[in-house]
Amino acid sequence: MAVIVKYVVERNGVERMTFTSKKEADAYDKMLDMAESLEQMLTKVDVPLSEQQVESLALEIAKQKDDFLAVLKGAKPPTNQTGSKKEKPATQENVAKLKEA
Protein backbone atom coordinates (compact mmCIF):
# COMPACT_ATOMS: atom_id res chain seq x y z
CA MET A 1 0.00 0.00 0.00
CA ALA A 2 1.36 3.39 -0.96
CA VAL A 3 0.75 6.62 0.87
CA ILE A 4 0.21 9.58 -1.42
CA VAL A 5 0.21 13.13 -0.10
CA LYS A 6 -1.99 15.56 -2.01
CA TYR A 7 -2.42 19.27 -1.49
CA VAL A 8 -5.86 20.62 -2.34
CA VAL A 9 -6.52 24.28 -3.09
CA GLU A 10 -10.01 25.22 -1.99
CA ARG A 11 -11.94 28.46 -2.63
CA ASN A 12 -15.27 29.27 -1.00
CA GLY A 13 -15.85 25.64 -0.11
CA VAL A 14 -15.06 24.41 -3.64
CA GLU A 15 -12.01 22.29 -4.37
CA ARG A 16 -10.24 24.00 -7.28
CA MET A 17 -7.09 21.90 -7.90
CA THR A 18 -5.04 19.22 -6.28
CA PHE A 19 -1.23 19.10 -6.35
CA THR A 20 1.50 16.71 -5.32
CA SER A 21 3.76 19.42 -3.89
CA LYS A 22 3.04 22.10 -1.32
CA LYS A 23 5.10 24.65 -3.26
CA GLU A 24 2.91 24.30 -6.36
CA ALA A 25 -0.29 24.40 -4.30
CA ASP A 26 0.87 27.58 -2.56
CA ALA A 27 1.79 29.19 -5.91
CA TYR A 28 -1.65 28.35 -7.34
CA ASP A 29 -3.38 29.68 -4.21
CA LYS A 30 -1.38 32.91 -4.45
CA MET A 31 -2.34 33.25 -8.12
CA LEU A 32 -6.03 32.85 -7.17
CA ASP A 33 -5.62 35.54 -4.47
CA MET A 34 -4.12 37.85 -7.08
CA ALA A 35 -6.97 37.12 -9.53
CA GLU A 36 -9.51 37.91 -6.82
CA SER A 37 -7.86 41.28 -6.14
CA LEU A 38 -7.72 42.00 -9.86
CA GLU A 39 -11.44 41.24 -10.17
CA GLN A 40 -12.18 43.90 -7.56
CA MET A 41 -10.08 46.41 -9.53
CA LEU A 42 -11.63 45.48 -12.88
CA THR A 43 -15.18 45.99 -11.61
CA LYS A 44 -14.28 49.66 -11.06
CA VAL A 45 -13.01 50.37 -14.59
CA ASP A 46 -15.12 52.39 -16.98
CA VAL A 47 -15.38 49.59 -19.55
CA PRO A 48 -18.55 47.52 -19.85
CA LEU A 49 -17.57 43.96 -18.95
CA SER A 50 -19.78 41.10 -17.82
CA GLU A 51 -19.06 39.38 -14.53
CA GLN A 52 -17.72 36.35 -16.45
CA GLN A 53 -15.44 38.56 -18.55
CA VAL A 54 -14.07 40.27 -15.45
CA GLU A 55 -13.40 36.91 -13.80
CA SER A 56 -11.73 35.46 -16.91
CA LEU A 57 -9.63 38.55 -17.53
CA ALA A 58 -8.48 38.73 -13.91
CA LEU A 59 -7.47 35.05 -13.95
CA GLU A 60 -5.50 35.43 -17.21
CA ILE A 61 -3.69 38.52 -15.93
CA ALA A 62 -2.80 36.67 -12.71
CA LYS A 63 -1.53 33.67 -14.69
CA GLN A 64 0.71 35.90 -16.83
CA LYS A 65 1.64 38.40 -14.13
CA ASP A 66 5.35 38.45 -15.02
CA ASP A 67 4.60 39.47 -18.59
CA PHE A 68 2.13 42.14 -17.48
CA LEU A 69 4.55 43.52 -14.89
CA ALA A 70 7.32 43.73 -17.50
CA VAL A 71 5.05 45.63 -19.90
CA LEU A 72 3.92 47.99 -17.13
CA LYS A 73 7.59 48.71 -16.40
CA GLY A 74 8.13 49.70 -20.03
CA ALA A 75 9.40 46.48 -21.59
CA LYS A 76 8.09 45.24 -24.91
CA PRO A 77 5.42 42.53 -24.75
CA PRO A 78 6.59 38.94 -25.29
CA THR A 79 6.55 37.82 -28.93
CA ASN A 80 4.72 34.52 -28.37
CA GLN A 81 0.93 34.72 -28.25
CA THR A 82 0.35 32.37 -25.32
CA GLY A 83 2.24 34.42 -22.73
CA SER A 84 5.42 33.69 -20.86
CA LYS A 85 7.57 30.69 -21.65
CA LYS A 86 8.41 30.31 -17.98
CA GLU A 87 7.21 27.14 -16.31
CA LYS A 88 3.82 27.56 -14.74
CA PRO A 89 3.24 26.38 -11.16
CA ALA A 90 0.89 23.59 -12.27
CA THR A 91 1.99 20.94 -14.75
CA GLN A 92 -0.14 18.24 -16.35
CA GLU A 93 1.75 15.30 -14.88
CA ASN A 94 1.19 16.27 -11.24
CA VAL A 95 -2.15 18.09 -11.23
CA ALA A 96 -5.63 16.64 -11.27
CA LYS A 97 -8.59 18.89 -12.06
CA LEU A 98 -11.52 18.55 -9.72
CA LYS A 99 -15.15 19.13 -10.56
CA GLU A 100 -16.72 22.26 -9.12
CA ALA A 101 -19.74 21.66 -6.93
Secondary structure, DSSP 4 states (H G I P E B T S, - for coil): ------EEEEETTEEEEEESSHHHHHHHHHHHHHHHHHHHHHTTSSS---HHHHHHHHHHHHHTHHHHHHHHTTPPPPSSTT---SPPS--GGGEEE----
